Amino acid sequence: MLLKDMSNAYFMYLYIVLLRKIIFKYLKCAVMDVSQYQFSFGTHQGRNIIWIQFKYQLSLKDALRERFPSARYSSTHKAWYLPDLATVRKELKLPLKTLEEQTFSHISENNRLAVIQYSNQLDLMAYSPHTKRTYLQEFVQLLSLLGNVSVNSLTPDRLKDYFLYCLQKNELKEQSMNSKINAIKFYFEKVLHREQMFFDIPRPKSPLTLPKMLSKNEIVKLFSVLENKKHRLILKLCYGMGLRVGEIVNLKIEHIDSQSMRVLITNAKGKKDRYTNLPESVLEDLRAYYLEYRPKTWLFEGAYGGAYSIRSIQAVFKSAMKKAKITKTIGIHGLRHSYATHLIEGGADIRFLQKLLGHSNLKTTQIYTHVTDVTLSKIKSPLDGLSL
């Protein structure tokens, strides 16, 4: 009798736990009100974290765990905490770290003003976030080597020595070296308004490399191993619309027009907007995904809210390639290359393809004509047309 009562009590406990989860998930009774919590920044076990304090109530704890399943409790500090990530800060309405704050720990006080001036000038000239991040990283590398030496004291000859040092030590390719030189020149020419500088740095020319791509059979294999609806849809859209990974993470629900079967790509490379076609075959997957995940603003949202991260999508692609046993050395950008190449093989006009891809220069699009062996194989020699 006692065992029976204990068994009934155990099943009743499981029922209550399950019922609470259903209520939180579908009725959303526990909505996290950030005003009920206090946040502070700190470190724990060698990581930057956000401490969370609140008056203990079961509903507040459940709301926190429901919104952030990765939240952990420290018995030592008697407090909950989350990783100090930009996406978490956004969700909690906390101030984001500026790029300048992230770099200050690597440079001396003598050169910190230079970083602020550098960053402000990039903003005034409306450089893209990606370019700003790249330029700041290159500039900070120089400042970290200088120590207490003021960057303003460097002469063109000293800068040339620095570039040669980077070239010899890191064996930089032409594109990487040009990026470093342009980033440093920006400070002296655009921030300090000094005369334009030219550096005769010997470096090998980069060979013309053709885009790496997957065959149609490999694309099918890639999609077949993806069981997660979200992951499969992400890669389908990358291939089916020829999107850059930065464009897929910036997609919002409002950008999808299923009536006209078009998708608005905003703030793409070169700060340009464009429309591209929504594949009919993906419409059913798109609707099923929306009903299951219920994204709010961004089409693909991360675990902590906000847009899905580029690194997460790259990891999804890498994992899918491994599962599909495709051994080609290729990144997720290869799906865009595959889209373009397969359209050319299908007879698409190269100027239409240029618009779909968002290329400013037709020469950029023409590189795909070098990859399409199928199209080349269809061209017959005039000798074959002679009756000999």
N, C-alpha and C positions, 0 to 999 in steps of 0.2 A: 504493500500500500504506500509505504514511504517512497519507494523507488518510482512508483507511478506518479505520485505528487511532484517529485523532483523533475521527472520527465515532462510533466505538463507545465511546470514553472519554466523549464528551459525553453520549451517551444513557445510559450507566451513571451518570453524575453526576446527570442528571435523575431517573433511577429511584431513586437513593439519597435525593435531596431529597424526592421524592414519598412514598417509603416512610416517611421520618421523620415527615412531616406526618400520614400515616395512623395511625402508631403513637401519636403525641401526641394525636390527636383521638379515636380510638376505643378504644385500650387505655389511654390516659391514663397513660403511663409517666412523663412529666415533670410531676409535681405540685409546685406551688410551695410550698416550706416556708419561711415567712417568717422562721423562726429562723436561716436561712442567710444572711440579708441584713441590712445595716445601713442605717438610714434617717435622713435629716436634712432640715430645711426650709431653703429658700433661694430665690433669684430667679435667673432666667436669661432673657435677652432681654426683660426688662421684665415677666416673668410670675412668679407664685408657683409654685414647683415643689417636688417631693420628690426629693432625691438618693438614689440607690440604689447602695450599695457591696457587693461580694461577692468572695470569692476566685474568681479566674477558673476556671470549669469550663464546658465546653460545655453540660452538662446544666442548670446553674443559669441560664445565659443563655437557653437554649431554654424552660425552665420560665417564666421571666419574660416572654418574648415571647409564649408560648402563653396565659398568663393575662391579660397586658396588651398586646394588639397595638399600642397607641399609644405604648408605651415608646420613648424616643429616646435616642441616645448622643451625648454632647458630647465631641468630640475635644479641645476646649480644656481641659475639666475632667477628662477621662478618666473619665467616670462616666455611668451611665444615669440617666434621670430621668422622672418622671411629673407631670402637672398636679396641683397641690394642690387637690383637690376632696374634698368630704365623702364621696362614695362610695368614692374611692380610699383615704382614711384608714380607712374602715370595713373594707375588704377587707384592708388591711395591719395591722389591729388597732392603729392609731395614735390618739392622743387627738384628739377633734373640737374644732374651735374653738367656743367658746361665743359666744352673741350679744353678750355683754358685751365679749369680746375683739375682736370684729369692729367694734364701735362706738367703742372707746377712742381710736382714731387721729383721730377727728373732734372730740373734746372736750378741754377743759383738765383738768388734774389736780384743780382745785377741785370739779369736778362728777362725777368718776368714781365716787365713793362713792354718789352719788345713783342712778347707773345700776344698780349692784349691788343697792342696796336696792329699787329699782323692779322689777328682774327677779325678785328673791326673793319679793316680795309677789305678783307675777303667778303664780308657781309655787305659793305657799301657797294662793292662791284658785283654783287648778286651771284657769286660763285655757288655752284651746287653743293649740297651737303657732302657728297662723295669727294668732290675736288677739294673742299675745305679740309676734310679729314686727312686726305692724302698729303696736301701741302703742309698742314700743321705737323704731321708726323715727320716729314722730311726736315722741316725747320727745327723741330725739337731735337732730332738726332744730332744736328750740328751744335745746338746750344748745350746739349749734355756733354759733348766732347770739350767744349770751351771752358767748362768749369766757371771760375770767377772772371774770366776774360770777357770784356764787353763785345758783343757781336758787332756793334757799331764801329769798332776799331779795325775790323778786318779790311784788308786791301784786296783788289782783284787777284793779285799774285798769291796771297794767302788762301783765297777761296779756290783758286786753281789747284793749289797743293792739296786742299781738302778733297776736291773732286777726284784727283788722281789717286789719292789714298783710298777712297771708296771704291774706285774702279779696280784697283789692284787687289785690295783685300777681299772684296765681295764678288768679284768677277761679274759685275752688273752687265746686263744686256742693254742694247741701245735705248729701248723704250724706258727702262728703269732709270738709266742715267739721265735721259732727257727730262724725266719727271723730277728728279732730284735737282738738276740745274735750274729748271723753271721755277721750282718752289723757292729756292734761295734767291734767285734773281728778283722774284716778286717782292721780297722784303726790301732789298736795296733800291729797286727802281720805283716801286709803287708806294711803299711806306715812307722810305727816307727821301724819295724823289731825287736819287742820284742819276748820273748819266747811264745810258744803256750800256750793259756790259756784254762782252762776247768772250767765250771761252773755247779755245781750240783744244778740245779734249779728244785724243785718238781713241776711237772705239769701233769695234767691228759692226758692220751693217747687219741688221737682222735679215735672215733669209725669208723669202716669201713662203709662208706656210698656208696650206689649204685648210679650210674648216674641217674639223673632225665631226663625223655624223654617224648615225645608226641607220641600218637598213630598215625597210618596212617590217620585215619578219622579226627583227630585233625589237622594234617598237612594240609589236604585238606581244612578244615574250615579256617585255618590261611591264606592260600594263597587266598581264595575266597573273603576275605574282603579287600584285598589290591588293590586299584584302581590305585595308582601311579605306573607307569611302572618301575621306578628306584627302588622303595622300594620293589616291588614284586620280581624283578630280584635278588636283594641283598639277600633276604631271601631264594629264590629258590636255589641260588648257595651255601649259607651256609649249607642248608640241602642236596642238591643234590650232593655236593662234600665233605661234612663233614669238612668244613673249620672252623678254629678258627676265631673269629671276627678280630683279628689282621692280619690274612692272607688275609681276604677279602678286607680290606682297602689298602693293599699293592699290590693288583693285578694291573698290567699294561696291556694296550692293547696288547703289544708285547708278553705277556705271554700266550695269547689265541691262540691255534693252531687248527682251525676248520677243517683242512684237516685230521690231525691224531686224532682229537677229544681228545686232551690232553691239560692240563693247567699246566704251570710251577709255583710252589709255591716257592718263594725265601725267603731266610733268615728267615725261620720258627723257631719254638722253638728249641733250641739247635744249632742254627746257621746252619741249614741244609736246602738244597734245595731238592725238590722232585717233581715228576710229579703225577698228579691225573687225573682221567677220566672226560671229559666234557660230561654231560648228553645230549643225542640227543634231548630230549624233550624241552630243554632250548634254543636250537640254534636259533629258530625263534624269541623268546623273546629277545635274545641277539642282533640280527641284528636289530630288530625294535627299541630297546633302543638306539643303536648306531646311527641310522639314526635321531632319535629325539633329543638326547642330545649332540651328536658330542663331546665326551670327547677327550682331547688332548693327555695326557700322561697316567694318571691314569684311570682305567676302571670306577671307581666311584669318581667323583670330588665334592668338597664342594662348597658352595655358593661363597666363596672368592677365588676359585681355590685351587690347591693342592689336596691331597688325602682326601676323605671323612673321617670324624672323627669317632672314635669308639663309642663315646657317642651318636652321631646322629643315628648310626645303632641300638644301644641298645634301644634308644627311639622309633625307628620305630617298633622294635619287641614288645616292651611293649604296644604300642598303638594298634598294630594288635591283640595281645592277648586279649586286652580289648574289641575290636570290635567283635572278634570271640566268646566272652563270654567263654573263656577257663580260668578256675579259678586256675589252677595248679600254684604253686609257683616255677617258673622256669625262668632262664635267657636265653639269646640267645645261649649260649654254649650248651643248651639242644638240639638244632637242630643238632649239631655234634654228640651228644650222640644218638639221634634218628636215624641218618644216620647209625651209626655203629651197633646199635641194630637191625634195620630192615634188614641190609645186613646179619647179623648172622642168623636171622630168615629165610632169603631167601636161606640159605645154603652156604654162602660165606666162603671160607677157611680163618681161622683166621690169617694165616701168610700173605696172600694177603691184608687182612684188615689192618694189622700192617703197611705195606708199604704205603697204601693209606692214613692212618691217620698220618704217620710220627712218629710213636712211636719207641723209641730206644729199649725198653724192651718189650718182648712179654707179660709179666705179666700185663703191663698197658692195653694191648688190651684184655686180658682174662677176665677183670672185666665185659665186656659186656655179657659174657656167663652166668653171674649170673642174668642178667635182662631178658633174653629171655624165658619167661614162655611158649611161643608157642613151641619153640624148645624142651623144657623139657617135654612138654605134649605129644610130639610125641614118646618119649621113652617108650616102653612097658616093663612091668615086665615079666621076663621069665615064671612066673606062667601063664600069659595069653596065652602062646604058648603051654601049655600042654593040652592034651585031657583027661579031668578028668570026 
